[in-house]
Amino acid sequence: MPQNVPSFAEMLADCQRSAVHLEMRDAYGIAAEAAEFEAWKAGDDSSRYDRTGRRRSWLDLVTQSVGRGVEIRRARIVSEPVSEYIRFEHAGTPLNIEAGEQVRWLPRRQASDIALPGNDFWLFDDRAVRFNHFTGDGASAGPEVCDAPAVVKLCSSAFAAVWERAVPHADYKV
């Protein structure tokens, strides 16, 4: 990771109003969650309800940020029928919501006419974009931060269009 890229926690700490996240992959290969995903596939879904386990630091960060007035929204564009990984994400989303995130799902077929950036991203206060780059097998390939007005505008409009069409988590069945 380039040294000049602030950590996600630093970027969220600087955020005053909103942090929005657009996810567009049907599977991720994040090393930190590999054991949890394997256990879930084997029928042990206890980690998806564990607020004190691996996800604790994320959930605490969300709770703190929302508590100081930052609106956190996550939209996921997914292929249907959904992948096994998306079912895994869906099963764990209630903890995100409990922490204060708002989460919606958009079937990929409903996104065909939306101009989307090429990578997943976080947009902070409509001023800075943090792209999440991934390898072909879904492992993290590091972030990139951009504050170019045209890029911020693309990400803002893409997220807004997806959010408007997307289904709230409680109503999206996998």
C-alpha contacts under 8 A as a table, 3 or more apart, distances in Angstrom:
res1	aa1	res2	aa2	distance
1	M	5	V	7.43
1	M	142	G	5.41
1	M	143	P	6.87
2	P	5	V	5.87
3	Q	6	P	7.79
5	V	143	P	7.42
5	V	144	E	6.74
5	V	145	V	6.44
6	P	10	E	6.15
6	P	11	M	6.54
7	S	10	E	5.17
7	S	11	M	6.37
8	F	11	M	5.09
8	F	12	L	6.15
9	A	12	L	5.13
9	A	13	A	6.00
9	A	61	L	7.73
10	E	13	A	5.00
10	E	14	D	6.31
11	M	14	D	5.20
11	M	15	C	6.35
11	M	124	F	7.53
12	L	15	C	4.94
12	L	19	A	7.35
12	L	65	S	7.44
12	L	124	F	7.33
13	A	16	Q	7.99
13	A	65	S	7.38
15	C	18	S	6.75
15	C	19	A	7.14
15	C	70	V	7.06
15	C	124	F	6.02
15	C	125	D	6.20
16	Q	69	G	7.16
16	Q	70	V	5.82
16	Q	125	D	6.69
17	R	69	G	6.49
17	R	70	V	4.58
17	R	71	E	6.12
17	R	124	F	8.00
17	R	125	D	5.69
18	S	70	V	5.05
18	S	71	E	4.60
18	S	72	I	5.87
18	S	73	R	7.91
18	S	123	L	7.96
18	S	124	F	5.95
18	S	125	D	5.02
18	S	126	D	7.75
19	A	70	V	7.00
19	A	71	E	6.28
19	A	72	I	4.94
19	A	73	R	6.55
19	A	122	W	6.60
19	A	123	L	5.59
19	A	124	F	4.59
19	A	125	D	6.24
20	V	72	I	5.72
20	V	73	R	4.77
20	V	74	R	5.75
20	V	75	A	7.95
20	V	122	W	5.49
20	V	123	L	5.26
20	V	124	F	6.73
20	V	159	F	7.55
21	H	72	I	7.96
21	H	73	R	6.26
21	H	74	R	4.61
21	H	75	A	6.26
21	H	120	D	7.52
21	H	121	F	5.71
21	H	122	W	4.38
21	H	123	L	6.50
21	H	159	F	7.80
22	L	74	R	5.96
22	L	75	A	5.05
22	L	76	R	5.95
22	L	77	I	7.72
22	L	120	D	5.51
22	L	121	F	5.54
22	L	122	W	6.61
22	L	159	F	6.50
23	E	74	R	7.63
23	E	75	A	6.30
23	E	76	R	4.74
23	E	77	I	6.26
23	E	120	D	4.95
23	E	121	F	7.03
24	M	76	R	5.94
24	M	77	I	4.91
24	M	78	V	6.60
24	M	119	N	7.47
24	M	120	D	6.01
25	R	28	Y	6.93
25	R	77	I	7.38
25	R	78	V	7.06
25	R	120	D	7.87
26	D	78	V	5.97
26	D	79	S	6.70
26	D	82	V	7.49
26	D	83	S	6.16
26	D	85	Y	6.88
26	D	86	I	6.24
27	A	83	S	7.17
27	A	85	Y	5.38
27	A	86	I	6.76
27	A	138	G	6.52
28	Y	85	Y	7.37
28	Y	137	D	7.26
28	Y	138	G	4.28
28	Y	139	A	6.47
29	G	34	A	7.13
29	G	137	D	6.21
29	G	138	G	4.27
29	G	139	A	4.60
29	G	140	S	7.60
30	I	33	E	5.77
30	I	34	A	6.42
30	I	138	G	6.78
30	I	139	A	5.15
30	I	140	S	6.47
31	A	34	A	5.20
31	A	139	A	7.10
32	A	35	A	7.57
33	E	36	E	5.24
33	E	37	F	6.11
33	E	54	R	7.96
34	A	37	F	5.14
34	A	38	E	6.18
35	A	38	E	5.10
35	A	39	A	6.13
36	E	39	A	5.13
36	E	40	W	6.11
36	E	47	S	6.62
37	F	40	W	5.02
37	F	41	K	6.18
37	F	85	Y	7.83
37	F	88	F	7.09
38	E	41	K	5.08
38	E	42	A	6.28
39	A	42	A	5.03
39	A	43	G	6.46
39	A	44	D	5.25
39	A	45	D	7.09
40	W	43	G	5.15
40	W	44	D	4.73
40	W	45	D	4.80
40	W	46	S	7.88
40	W	47	S	7.76
40	W	88	F	7.22
41	K	44	D	7.23
44	D	47	S	7.55
45	D	48	R	5.58
45	D	49	Y	7.51
46	S	49	Y	5.57
46	S	50	D	6.44
47	S	50	D	4.87
47	S	53	G	7.26
48	R	91	A	6.31
48	R	92	G	4.51
48	R	95	L	7.73
49	Y	92	G	6.67
49	Y	95	L	6.74
50	D	53	G	5.62
50	D	55	R	7.76
51	R	55	R	6.61
51	R	56	R	5.53
51	R	59	L	7.44
51	R	95	L	7.03
52	T	55	R	7.05
52	T	56	R	5.00
53	G	56	R	5.54
54	R	57	S	7.45
55	R	58	W	5.41
55	R	59	L	6.17
56	R	59	L	5.13
56	R	60	D	5.98
57	S	60	D	5.14
57	S	61	L	6.09
58	W	61	L	5.07
58	W	62	V	6.24
59	L	62	V	5.14
59	L	63	T	6.13
59	L	95	L	7.48
59	L	96	N	6.57
59	L	99	A	5.58
60	D	63	T	5.05
60	D	64	Q	6.08
60	D	99	A	7.23
61	L	64	Q	5.21
61	L	65	S	6.09
62	V	65	S	5.11
62	V	66	V	6.01
62	V	72	I	7.56
62	V	99	A	5.97
62	V	100	G	6.42
62	V	101	E	7.00
63	T	66	V	5.30
63	T	67	G	5.94
63	T	99	A	4.94
63	T	100	G	5.85
64	Q	67	G	4.95
64	Q	68	R	6.46
65	S	68	R	5.31
65	S	69	G	6.62
65	S	70	V	5.47
65	S	71	E	7.92
66	V	69	G	5.08
66	V	70	V	4.72
66	V	71	E	5.90
66	V	72	I	6.95
66	V	100	G	6.13
66	V	101	E	7.92
67	G	70	V	7.25
71	E	101	E	7.52
72	I	100	G	7.22
72	I	101	E	5.08
72	I	102	Q	6.32
73	R	101	E	5.59
73	R	102	Q	4.67
73	R	103	V	5.88
74	R	101	E	7.08
74	R	102	Q	6.19
74	R	103	V	4.82
74	R	104	R	6.46
75	A	103	V	5.78
75	A	104	R	4.86
75	A	105	W	5.71
75	A	106	L	7.32
75	A	159	F	7.56
75	A	162	V	7.07
75	A	163	W	6.34
75	A	166	A	7.34
76	R	103	V	7.91
76	R	104	R	6.42
76	R	105	W	4.86
76	R	106	L	6.08
77	I	105	W	6.01
77	I	106	L	4.73
77	I	107	P	5.77
77	I	108	R	5.46
77	I	111	A	7.62
77	I	162	V	7.93
78	V	82	V	6.56
78	V	86	I	7.60
78	V	105	W	7.11
78	V	106	L	6.19
78	V	107	P	5.07
78	V	108	R	5.17
79	S	82	V	5.47
79	S	83	S	7.45
79	S	107	P	5.83
79	S	108	R	5.12
79	S	109	R	7.47
80	E	83	S	7.62
80	E	107	P	6.49
80	E	108	R	7.40
81	P	174	V	7.72
82	V	86	I	5.93
82	V	87	R	6.73
82	V	174	V	6.69
83	S	86	I	5.19
83	S	87	R	6.46
84	E	87	R	5.12
84	E	88	F	6.35
85	Y	88	F	4.92
85	Y	89	E	6.28
86	I	89	E	4.92
86	I	90	H	5.98
87	R	90	H	5.00
87	R	91	A	6.14
87	R	174	V	6.47
88	F	91	A	5.19
88	F	92	G	6.56
89	E	92	G	5.24
89	E	93	T	6.18
90	H	93	T	5.21
90	H	94	P	7.97
90	H	174	V	7.64
91	A	94	P	7.18
92	G	95	L	6.07
92	G	96	N	7.40
93	T	96	N	5.07
93	T	97	I	6.40
93	T	103	V	7.72
93	T	169	H	7.82
94	P	97	I	5.03
94	P	98	E	6.04
95	L	98	E	4.93
95	L	99	A	6.16
96	N	99	A	5.16
96	N	100	G	6.51
96	N	101	E	5.47
96	N	102	Q	7.79
96	N	103	V	7.97
97	I	100	G	5.06
97	I	101	E	4.72
97	I	102	Q	5.87
97	I	103	V	7.00
98	E	101	E	7.28
103	V	168	P	6.19
103	V	169	H	5.63
104	R	163	W	6.90
104	R	166	A	5.46
104	R	167	V	5.13
104	R	168	P	4.33
104	R	169	H	5.10
104	R	172	Y	7.93
105	W	166	A	5.07
105	W	167	V	5.10
105	W	168	P	6.48
105	W	169	H	6.52
105	W	172	Y	6.75
106	L	110	Q	6.79
106	L	111	A	7.31
106	L	162	V	6.87
106	L	165	R	6.78
106	L	166	A	4.38
106	L	167	V	6.16
107	P	110	Q	5.62
107	P	111	A	7.13
107	P	166	A	7.72
108	R	111	A	5.19
108	R	112	S	6.99
109	R	112	S	5.89
110	Q	113	D	7.69
110	Q	165	R	7.78
111	A	114	I	5.39
111	A	162	V	7.10
114	I	158	A	6.57
114	I	161	A	6.91
114	I	162	V	7.60
115	A	154	L	7.63
115	A	158	A	6.09
116	L	154	L	7.37
116	L	155	C	7.25
116	L	158	A	5.51
117	P	120	D	7.63
117	P	154	L	7.06
117	P	155	C	6.60
117	P	158	A	7.62
119	N	131	F	6.27
119	N	132	N	6.50
119	N	133	H	6.47
120	D	131	F	5.87
120	D	132	N	5.43
120	D	133	H	7.22
121	F	129	V	6.51
121	F	130	R	5.44
121	F	131	F	4.26
121	F	132	N	5.61
121	F	155	C	7.84
122	W	129	V	5.66
122	W	130	R	5.07
122	W	131	F	6.47
122	W	132	N	7.94
123	L	126	D	6.03
123	L	127	R	7.19
123	L	128	A	5.78
123	L	129	V	4.53
123	L	130	R	6.41
123	L	152	V	7.51
123	L	155	C	7.15
123	L	156	S	7.22
124	F	127	R	5.97
124	F	128	A	5.39
124	F	129	V	6.45
125	D	128	A	7.11
126	D	129	V	7.97
126	D	152	V	6.46
126	D	153	K	7.84
126	D	156	S	6.59
127	R	147	D	6.06
127	R	149	P	7.76
127	R	152	V	6.32
128	A	145	V	6.94
128	A	146	C	5.86
128	A	147	D	4.52
128	A	148	A	7.88
128	A	152	V	6.43
129	V	145	V	5.57
129	V	146	C	5.22
129	V	147	D	6.15
129	V	151	V	7.70
129	V	152	V	6.25
129	V	155	C	7.57
130	R	143	P	6.41
130	R	144	E	5.61
130	R	145	V	4.43
130	R	146	C	6.53
131	F	143	P	5.47
131	F	144	E	5.13
131	F	145	V	6.21
131	F	146	C	7.93
132	N	140	S	7.44
132	N	141	A	7.57
132	N	142	G	6.33
132	N	143	P	4.75
132	N	144	E	6.78
133	H	140	S	6.18
133	H	141	A	5.03
133	H	142	G	5.55
133	H	143	P	5.80
133	H	144	E	7.61
134	F	137	D	7.69
134	F	138	G	5.31
134	F	139	A	5.39
134	F	140	S	4.58
134	F	141	A	4.64
134	F	142	G	7.20
135	T	138	G	5.16
135	T	139	A	5.28
135	T	140	S	6.33
135	T	141	A	5.74
136	G	139	A	7.48
146	C	151	V	7.31
146	C	152	V	7.74
147	D	151	V	7.04
147	D	152	V	6.28
148	A	151	V	5.40
148	A	152	V	6.21
149	P	152	V	5.07
149	P	153	K	6.00
150	A	153	K	5.05
150	A	154	L	6.18
151	V	154	L	5.09
151	V	155	C	6.21
152	V	155	C	5.25
152	V	156	S	5.96
153	K	156	S	5.07
153	K	157	S	6.04
154	L	157	S	5.34
154	L	158	A	5.96
155	C	158	A	5.05
155	C	159	F	6.01
156	S	159	F	5.30
156	S	160	A	6.12
157	S	160	A	5.04
157	S	161	A	6.11
158	A	161	A	5.27
158	A	162	V	6.20
159	F	162	V	5.13
159	F	163	W	5.92
160	A	163	W	5.12
160	A	164	E	6.11
161	A	164	E	5.26
161	A	165	R	6.56
162	V	165	R	5.40
162	V	166	A	5.83
163	W	166	A	5.11
167	V	171	D	6.32
167	V	172	Y	5.87
168	P	171	D	5.50
168	P	172	Y	6.32
169	H	172	Y	5.17
170	A	173	K	7.94
